[in-house]
Amino acid sequence: MKTFIITGTSRGLGEELASQLLNTAHHVICLSRSKSEFLQQKAEEKKAPFLEIEADLSNAESIPDLMEHIFSSIRFENLQGIYLLNNAGTVQPVVPAELASAGEMVQNISVNLIAPMVLTSEFIKRTADIPAEKRIMNISSGAARKSYEGWSSYCSSKAGLDHFSRCIAEEQKQRTNGIKCVSIAPGVVDTSMQEHIRSLEEGKFPQQNRFIKLKEEGKLYSPSFAAEKLLTVLFDDHFGSEVIMDIRDA
């Protein structure tokens, strides 16, 4: 049995990652703001071990209790591998930095950076003595490596996630049966985040026309395609040899 802990699974890429992992040999555990009827139905059809937990990941202080609940549900006998996929994220606020409120900035950094940091910390502590394969995949963004007007919070949080991943990988090199960690940009995926960007008031986000054009030209990845590529990376024998990745180069 392999166990997967995935965040942000109510829709889009996270929902597709969970969907593709559902089978009788996998225990899929989802953390999200709301539950997915699609995942519940598919888990029943496939008779797949499945747990879905509603959680507000912007409240970092609640995460240790969430992880306690999650790990109490895991059967460690004959566990072949345990994986954490930090997928939950938000692009808001999409405005120049001086127009973003303190609350919007805090919310962005809390969801995109602090939550994955705390989840990773708890995951490391709770798997320290587990001999099974242990891997963490952080879903980053090309915005972590390139600056965009109007995305100062998003770019900064994803850049922080990349560098946090580097630190975790460096620390775990020194451990016996250490965790392998990768931070990967999934390409431009056709999700609700992209819909929001395309629907913004004209002039609010200077890069808006670029994303509209990608949609019109059919150059956005479907969540299904992106999830399949990401899972190929997750299960690759060389996972972790390169910490910062881009799905378009994988």
C-alpha positions in Angstrom: 0.0 0.0 0.0 1.1 3.5 -0.8 -0.3 6.6 1.0 -0.7 10.0 -0.6 -1.5 13.3 1.2 -2.7 15.9 -1.3 -3.8 19.5 -0.7 -6.2 21.6 -2.8 -8.2 18.8 -4.2 -11.7 20.3 -4.5 -11.1 21.1 -8.2 -8.5 21.6 -11.0 -5.1 20.1 -10.8 -5.4 18.8 -7.2 -8.6 17.0 -8.0 -7.1 15.4 -11.0 -4.0 14.3 -9.2 -6.1 12.6 -6.6 -8.4 11.1 -9.2 -5.5 9.5 -11.1 -4.1 8.0 -7.9 -7.3 6.4 -6.8 -7.0 2.6 -6.8 -7.1 -0.3 -4.3 -3.3 -0.2 -3.8 -3.3 3.5 -2.8 -4.7 5.3 0.3 -5.5 8.8 -0.9 -6.0 11.5 1.7 -7.2 14.9 0.6 -7.1 18.3 2.3 -9.2 21.0 0.8 -11.6 23.9 1.6 -14.5 21.8 0.3 -15.1 18.2 -0.6 -15.2 16.9 -4.2 -18.3 14.8 -5.1 -16.4 13.6 -8.2 -13.6 12.1 -6.0 -16.0 10.6 -3.6 -17.9 8.9 -6.4 -14.8 7.6 -8.1 -13.4 6.3 -4.9 -16.6 4.3 -4.3 -16.6 3.0 -7.9 -12.9 1.8 -7.6 -13.3 0.7 -4.0 -10.2 2.8 -3.3 -9.2 3.7 0.3 -10.0 7.4 0.5 -10.2 10.1 3.1 -11.3 13.7 2.5 -10.9 16.4 5.1 -12.2 20.0 4.9 -9.6 22.4 6.1 -8.5 26.0 5.9 -4.8 25.8 5.2 -4.4 29.6 5.8 -4.7 28.8 9.5 -1.2 27.3 10.0 -1.8 26.7 13.7 -4.4 24.1 12.9 -2.1 22.0 10.7 -0.4 20.0 13.4 -3.8 18.7 14.6 -4.8 18.0 11.0 -1.7 15.9 10.5 -2.2 14.1 13.7 -5.7 13.2 12.5 -4.3 12.1 9.1 -1.5 10.0 10.5 -3.9 8.3 12.9 -5.8 7.0 9.8 -2.7 5.5 8.1 -2.0 1.8 8.3 1.8 1.5 8.5 1.9 -2.3 8.2 3.4 -3.2 4.7 3.5 0.5 3.8 5.6 0.8 0.6 5.7 4.6 0.3 4.2 7.8 1.7 4.0 11.0 -0.3 3.0 14.6 0.4 1.8 16.7 -2.6 1.5 20.4 -1.6 -0.7 21.6 -4.4 -3.1 24.1 -2.7 -2.5 27.7 -3.8 -3.9 31.1 -4.6 -2.9 33.8 -7.1 -4.8 36.6 -5.2 -4.2 39.5 -4.9 -3.7 40.4 -8.6 -2.8 44.1 -8.2 0.3 46.2 -8.0 1.9 45.8 -4.5 0.8 49.2 -3.2 -2.8 48.3 -3.9 -2.8 45.0 -2.1 -4.1 45.0 1.5 -2.2 43.5 4.3 -4.8 40.8 4.7 -4.6 39.8 1.1 -0.8 39.5 1.3 -1.0 37.5 4.5 -3.6 35.2 3.0 -1.4 34.6 -0.1 1.8 33.8 1.8 -0.1 31.7 4.3 -1.6 29.4 1.7 1.2 29.3 -0.8 4.2 29.2 1.5 3.5 28.8 5.2 1.0 25.9 4.9 3.4 23.8 2.8 6.3 24.6 5.2 4.3 23.5 8.2 2.8 20.4 6.4 6.4 19.4 5.4 7.7 19.9 8.9 4.9 17.7 10.3 5.4 15.1 7.6 9.1 14.9 8.3 8.6 14.5 12.0 5.9 11.9 11.7 7.8 9.8 9.1 11.2 9.9 10.6 11.2 6.2 11.7 9.2 4.9 8.8 11.4 2.7 6.5 9.2 3.2 3.5 9.9 5.4 0.5 9.2 9.1 1.4 8.7 11.9 -1.1 7.4 15.4 -1.1 6.3 17.2 -4.3 5.7 21.0 -4.0 3.7 22.5 -6.8 5.5 25.7 -7.7 5.1 28.0 -10.7 7.1 29.6 -13.4 6.3 32.8 -11.5 8.7 31.6 -8.9 11.5 32.2 -11.4 10.2 35.2 -13.3 8.7 38.4 -12.1 5.2 39.5 -13.2 3.6 42.9 -12.6 0.6 42.5 -10.3 1.8 39.1 -8.9 4.2 40.3 -6.3 2.7 38.1 -3.6 2.3 35.1 -5.8 5.8 35.3 -7.3 7.3 35.8 -3.9 5.5 33.0 -2.2 6.3 30.5 -5.0 10.0 31.6 -5.0 10.0 31.0 -1.2 8.5 27.6 -1.8 11.3 26.8 -4.2 14.0 27.8 -1.8 12.4 26.0 1.1 12.4 22.9 -1.0 16.2 23.3 -1.6 16.8 23.6 2.1 14.7 20.5 2.9 16.5 18.5 0.2 19.9 19.6 1.6 18.9 18.7 5.2 17.5 15.3 4.2 20.7 14.3 2.3 22.3 13.8 5.7 19.6 11.5 7.0 19.4 7.7 6.8 16.4 7.0 4.6 15.8 10.7 4.2 12.9 12.3 2.3 13.3 13.3 -1.3 11.9 16.7 -2.2 11.1 18.4 -5.5 9.5 21.8 -6.3 8.0 21.6 -9.8 6.3 24.2 -12.0 3.3 22.4 -13.7 3.2 24.7 -16.8 0.2 26.9 -17.6 -2.8 24.7 -16.6 -6.4 25.5 -17.6 -7.9 25.8 -14.2 -10.2 28.2 -12.4 -7.2 30.3 -11.6 -6.7 30.9 -15.3 -10.4 31.6 -15.8 -10.1 34.3 -13.1 -7.0 35.8 -14.8 -8.8 36.0 -18.1 -11.9 37.6 -16.5 -10.1 40.4 -14.7 -11.0 44.0 -15.5 -8.9 45.1 -18.5 -5.7 46.8 -17.4 -5.6 45.3 -14.0 -3.0 42.6 -14.9 -0.5 43.5 -17.7 0.1 39.9 -18.6 -3.6 39.1 -19.1 -3.6 39.2 -22.9 -0.8 36.6 -22.9 -2.9 34.1 -21.0 -6.0 34.9 -23.1 -3.9 34.1 -26.2 -2.6 30.8 -24.8 -6.2 29.8 -24.2 -7.4 30.8 -27.6 -4.5 29.0 -29.3 -5.1 25.8 -27.2 -1.7 26.0 -25.5 -2.9 25.5 -21.9 -2.3 22.1 -20.3 -5.4 20.3 -19.3 -5.5 19.4 -15.6 -5.5 15.7 -16.7 -2.4 16.0 -18.8 -0.5 18.1 -16.2 -1.4 15.6 -13.4 -0.3 12.7 -15.5 3.1 14.4 -16.2 3.5 15.3 -12.5 2.8 11.7 -11.3 5.3 10.4 -13.9 7.9 12.6 -12.2 6.8 11.6 -8.7 7.3 7.9 -9.4 10.5 8.3 -11.4 13.6 6.5 -10.0 15.6 9.7 -10.3 13.1 11.8 -8.3 15.0 14.3 -6.1 18.2 14.3 -8.1 17.0 17.7 -9.4 15.1 19.7 -6.7 13.8 22.6 -8.8 12.0 21.4 -11.9 9.6 22.5 -14.7 7.1 20.0 -16.1 7.9 21.4 -19.6 11.5 20.1 -19.2 10.6 16.8 -17.6 
